[in-house]
C-alpha cells in the first residue's frame, strides 16, 4: 500500500508540474474561479512561501535526509496504518519537490488561491501528511 500511495502522489505531482510548466508562462495565470482560484506558474527557489531563497544545497541536503529517514521508518512497516499513510504522503511530497530542485534548480508551484502563497501537489501532500501524523500521534496517546 505504501509504494502505491507514494507512486500515485509523486506521479500526480510531477505530471501536473510538467503540464503547467509546458503550457503557461512564468508568473502568468489562468483563472479557474475568478478572484478565488487560478493556475499561476511560479518558480520557487526557496522553502515554504519562498523563504530562504537560493539555499539550493541546504534544501537538497534536508530533503535527502528526510527521505532517507522516512523511508527507513516505513521499510520496517510495523507502524499503524494512519502513521504509515501520513509518512507516505510526506515522503511523496518530499520526493516531488526534491526531483524539481535537482532537475530544474527550483520547485514548480502553480495552485493559487489568492489568499495563500502559490503551492503544488507535493506541498499539499506534505501538509496533509503532517496533519495526519500529528493526529495519529495524538490518537495513539
Residue frames relative to the residue before (quaternion, step in Angstrom):
aa qw qx qy qz dx dy dz
X 1.0000 0.0000 0.0000 0.0000 0.00 0.00 0.00
X 0.6352 0.5498 -0.3280 0.4321 3.60 0.97 -0.86
X 0.6782 0.4755 -0.3224 0.4583 3.65 0.77 -0.86
X 0.6276 0.5404 -0.3342 0.4499 3.61 1.04 -0.71
X 0.6432 0.5110 -0.3162 0.4745 3.58 0.97 -0.85
X 0.6791 0.4884 -0.2924 0.4635 3.58 0.81 -1.00
X 0.6692 0.5036 -0.3015 0.4556 3.59 0.87 -0.94
X 0.6688 0.5125 -0.3029 0.4454 3.59 0.89 -0.92
X 0.6930 0.4639 -0.2778 0.4769 3.59 0.80 -1.01
X 0.6594 0.5102 -0.3069 0.4590 3.58 0.91 -0.90
X 0.6560 0.5063 -0.3071 0.4680 3.60 0.96 -0.84
X 0.6479 0.5114 -0.3116 0.4707 3.59 0.93 -0.89
X 0.6525 0.5229 -0.3055 0.4556 3.56 0.94 -0.91
X 0.7273 0.4404 -0.2573 0.4593 3.58 0.71 -1.04
X 0.6356 0.5268 -0.3322 0.4562 3.60 1.01 -0.73
X 0.6833 0.4759 -0.2980 0.4667 3.59 0.86 -0.91
X 0.6340 0.5170 -0.3337 0.4684 3.60 0.99 -0.74
X 0.6427 0.5258 -0.3194 0.4564 3.58 0.96 -0.85
X 0.6751 0.4993 -0.2929 0.4573 3.58 0.85 -0.99
X 0.6794 0.4765 -0.2978 0.4719 3.60 0.87 -0.92
X 0.6562 0.5227 -0.3115 0.4463 3.60 0.92 -0.89
X 0.7048 0.4632 -0.2594 0.4706 3.61 1.03 -0.74
X 0.7882 0.3726 -0.1606 0.4627 3.59 1.08 -0.65
X 0.7535 0.3080 -0.1871 0.5498 3.58 1.23 -0.12
X 0.4456 -0.6892 0.5040 0.2692 3.58 -0.96 0.82
X 0.6434 -0.5329 0.3893 0.3880 3.54 -1.20 0.60
X 0.8487 0.0825 -0.1410 0.5030 3.55 -0.93 1.09
X 0.5094 0.6004 -0.4441 0.4276 3.59 1.20 0.43
X 0.2426 -0.7829 0.5633 0.1049 3.56 -1.16 0.69
X 0.1574 -0.7193 0.6673 0.1124 3.47 -1.34 0.53
X 0.3277 -0.7645 0.5218 0.1897 3.58 -0.44 1.22
X 0.1934 -0.7583 0.6145 0.0995 3.56 -0.92 0.98
X 0.7444 0.0048 0.0122 0.6677 3.56 1.00 -0.95
X 0.4445 -0.7537 0.4146 0.2498 3.54 -0.20 1.33
X 0.8482 0.1344 -0.1406 0.4926 3.54 -0.83 1.09
X 0.7230 0.4140 -0.2391 0.4987 3.58 1.25 -0.17
X 0.8215 -0.0387 0.0907 0.5617 3.58 0.75 -1.07
X 0.0171 0.7813 -0.6218 0.0512 3.53 -0.97 1.00
X 0.3640 -0.6207 0.6254 0.3018 3.48 -1.40 0.19
X 0.0522 0.8007 -0.5874 0.1052 3.58 -0.50 1.23
X 0.3010 -0.7755 0.5285 0.1692 3.58 -0.60 1.12
X 0.0493 0.7748 -0.6232 0.0942 3.55 -0.73 1.18
X 0.2389 -0.7299 0.6211 0.1561 3.56 -1.08 0.78
X 0.1489 -0.8233 0.5467 0.0344 3.56 -0.29 1.29
X 0.1294 -0.8069 0.5752 0.0362 3.57 -0.53 1.19
X 0.6501 0.4853 -0.3143 0.4930 3.56 1.30 0.20
X 0.6382 -0.4620 0.4141 0.4558 3.51 -1.26 -0.51
X 0.8128 -0.1691 0.1536 0.5359 3.57 -1.14 -0.60
X 0.8490 0.0726 -0.1115 0.5114 3.54 -0.96 1.00
X 0.6341 -0.5828 0.3195 0.3952 3.58 1.19 0.47
X 0.4222 0.7038 -0.4847 0.3025 3.61 1.19 0.20
X 0.8185 0.2194 -0.1960 0.4935 3.59 -1.24 0.50
X 0.0550 0.8411 -0.5337 0.0688 3.58 0.89 0.95
X 0.8633 0.1732 -0.1558 0.4478 3.48 -1.31 0.69
X 0.4547 0.6317 -0.4836 0.4003 3.58 1.06 0.77
X 0.0575 -0.8807 0.4697 0.0201 3.55 1.02 1.00
X 0.7417 0.4240 -0.2476 0.4570 3.60 0.61 -1.10
X 0.6009 0.5493 -0.3588 0.4566 3.58 1.08 -0.60
X 0.6822 0.4785 -0.2862 0.4730 3.58 0.91 -0.91
X 0.6123 0.5287 -0.3479 0.4740 3.59 1.04 -0.72
X 0.6698 0.5097 -0.2961 0.4515 3.58 0.84 -1.00
X 0.6806 0.4835 -0.2921 0.4667 3.59 0.80 -0.99
X 0.6602 0.5120 -0.3104 0.4534 3.59 0.94 -0.85
X 0.6586 0.5012 -0.3122 0.4664 3.58 0.91 -0.89
X 0.6472 0.5064 -0.3198 0.4715 3.60 0.92 -0.86
X 0.6592 0.5054 -0.3111 0.4618 3.61 0.91 -0.88
X 0.6535 0.5090 -0.3167 0.4622 3.59 0.90 -0.88
X 0.6632 0.4982 -0.3097 0.4648 3.60 0.89 -0.88
X 0.6670 0.5006 -0.3087 0.4574 3.59 0.88 -0.90
X 0.6815 0.4777 -0.2987 0.4671 3.60 0.83 -0.94
X 0.6386 0.5211 -0.3297 0.4604 3.59 0.95 -0.83
X 0.6712 0.5011 -0.3116 0.4487 3.60 0.89 -0.88
X 0.6317 0.5042 -0.3325 0.4859 3.59 1.10 -0.62
X 0.7119 0.4780 -0.2623 0.4427 3.57 0.87 -0.96
X 0.6176 0.5800 -0.3655 0.3855 3.62 0.99 -0.69
X 0.6055 0.5372 -0.3541 0.4684 3.59 1.16 -0.52
X 0.1193 -0.8615 0.4835 0.0993 3.56 1.23 -0.64
X 0.4293 0.6927 -0.4718 0.3366 3.58 0.99 0.82
X 0.5431 0.6349 -0.3963 0.3805 3.56 1.26 -0.09
X 0.6199 -0.5381 0.4036 0.4042 3.54 -1.26 0.32
X 0.6969 -0.5239 0.3084 0.3804 3.56 -1.23 0.50
X 0.6747 0.4849 -0.3221 0.4537 3.62 0.88 -0.80
X 0.6176 0.5337 -0.3317 0.4730 3.59 1.10 -0.68
X 0.6783 0.4801 -0.2818 0.4796 3.59 0.89 -0.96
X 0.6291 0.5359 -0.3297 0.4565 3.60 1.01 -0.80
X 0.6847 0.4832 -0.2924 0.4607 3.57 0.84 -0.96
X 0.6615 0.4883 -0.3121 0.4760 3.61 0.95 -0.78
X 0.6087 0.5508 -0.3454 0.4548 3.60 1.11 -0.64
X 0.6432 0.5105 -0.3169 0.4747 3.58 1.00 -0.80
X 0.6606 0.4997 -0.3034 0.4710 3.58 0.93 -0.92
X 0.6404 0.5273 -0.3169 0.4598 3.59 0.98 -0.85
X 0.6630 0.5024 -0.3070 0.4624 3.61 0.87 -0.93
X 0.6700 0.4983 -0.2989 0.4620 3.58 0.92 -0.87
X 0.6519 0.5092 -0.3139 0.4661 3.56 0.95 -0.87
X 0.6557 0.5026 -0.3103 0.4703 3.59 0.98 -0.81
X 0.6394 0.5447 -0.3269 0.4331 3.58 0.96 -0.84
X 0.7125 0.4278 -0.2565 0.4935 3.57 0.88 -0.90
X 0.6027 0.5498 -0.3522 0.4587 3.60 1.13 -0.61
X 0.6195 0.5348 -0.3385 0.4645 3.59 0.98 -0.80
X 0.6441 0.5163 -0.3176 0.4666 3.59 0.95 -0.88
X 0.6826 0.5019 -0.3034 0.4360 3.58 0.76 -1.01
X 0.6922 0.4692 -0.2842 0.4689 3.58 0.91 -0.90
X 0.7592 0.4073 -0.2244 0.4553 3.60 0.79 -0.97
X 0.8011 0.2931 -0.1336 0.5045 3.62 1.01 -0.73
X 0.4394 -0.6890 0.4630 0.3432 3.59 1.13 -0.59
X 0.7561 0.1673 -0.1154 0.6221 3.58 1.34 0.07
X 0.4428 -0.6541 0.5368 0.2963 3.55 -1.34 0.19
X 0.3645 -0.7171 0.5551 0.2116 3.56 -0.96 0.94
X 0.0273 -0.7746 0.6315 -0.0222 3.58 -0.75 1.12
X 0.0345 0.8441 -0.5324 0.0539 3.59 -1.00 0.71
X 0.6032 0.5393 -0.3768 0.4509 3.63 1.15 -0.28
X 0.0029 -0.8416 0.5329 -0.0878 3.56 -0.34 1.30
X 0.0869 -0.8160 0.5715 0.0025 3.57 -0.36 1.28
X 0.5125 -0.7127 0.3608 0.3151 3.59 1.30 0.41
X 0.7376 0.3455 -0.2315 0.5320 3.64 1.06 -0.51
X 0.7228 0.3308 -0.1734 0.5815 3.55 1.36 -0.03
X 0.5745 -0.5739 0.4227 0.4025 3.63 -1.04 0.50
X 0.5926 -0.5783 0.4316 0.3579 3.58 -1.17 0.64
X 0.0157 -0.8032 0.5940 -0.0429 3.58 -0.98 0.89
X 0.3521 -0.7245 0.5512 0.2177 3.59 -1.31 -0.15
X 0.7138 -0.4437 0.3084 0.4456 3.59 -1.28 -0.01
X 0.5998 0.5514 -0.3676 0.4485 3.61 1.07 -0.61
X 0.6417 0.5134 -0.3159 0.4741 3.58 0.98 -0.86
X 0.6414 0.5238 -0.3172 0.4622 3.57 1.00 -0.84
X 0.6522 0.5152 -0.3149 0.4584 3.58 0.95 -0.88
X 0.6422 0.5158 -0.3203 0.4679 3.59 0.97 -0.84
X 0.6817 0.4936 -0.2877 0.4571 3.58 0.87 -0.95
X 0.6709 0.4773 -0.2958 0.4843 3.59 0.87 -0.94
X 0.6412 0.5241 -0.3189 0.4608 3.59 1.00 -0.81
X 0.6539 0.5087 -0.3123 0.4649 3.60 0.97 -0.82
X 0.6422 0.5093 -0.3224 0.4736 3.59 1.00 -0.80
X 0.6677 0.4846 -0.2977 0.4803 3.60 0.92 -0.89
X 0.6229 0.5391 -0.3421 0.4520 3.58 1.03 -0.76
X 0.6570 0.4981 -0.3047 0.4768 3.58 0.92 -0.90
X 0.6525 0.5162 -0.3056 0.4630 3.55 0.97 -0.86
X 0.6834 0.4826 -0.2973 0.4601 3.61 0.91 -0.90
X 0.6258 0.5171 -0.3387 0.4757 3.60 1.08 -0.65
X 0.6687 0.4868 -0.2984 0.4762 3.59 0.93 -0.88
X 0.6428 0.5295 -0.3139 0.4560 3.58 1.01 -0.82
X 0.6473 0.5348 -0.3165 0.4414 3.59 1.05 -0.75
X 0.6714 0.4617 -0.2982 0.4972 3.59 1.14 -0.59
